[in-house]
Amino acid sequence: MLGISADPPERQKKFKQKYDLPFTLLADTDKKVAQAFDVIKEKSLYGRKTLGIERTTFLIDEKGHIQKIFPKVDVNLHYEEVLNALL
């Protein structure tokens, strides 16, 4: 299992420690992975439109094929969705 974000490695390290995450975090500071997976979307914040990364989970099998995509993840409920998809 991997997590990828545009945050720099130092920030990811603190985040991983704070939440005791049991998986590897990878830095995509140039957003090439985000672009490849088409997760850079238009967002609206206080009425202003900006481009940002939409939190998305991809279940990818051992052959590298995407088995399921979870767009617009709600972090409070998401673990149950992923667990159910894996069962």
Number of C-alpha atoms within 10 A of each C-alpha: 8 8 12 17 17 18 17 13 15 9 11 19 15 11 14 14 10 9 8 9 12 10 10 12 18 16 17 15 14 11 17 11 16 21 12 9 11 12 18 16 14 11 14 11 7 6 7 7 10 10 11 14 17 16 17 15 16 14 16 13 10 7 6 8 10 11 10 14 13 14 12 13 15 12 9 7 9 14 12 11 12 16 9 9 11 9 5
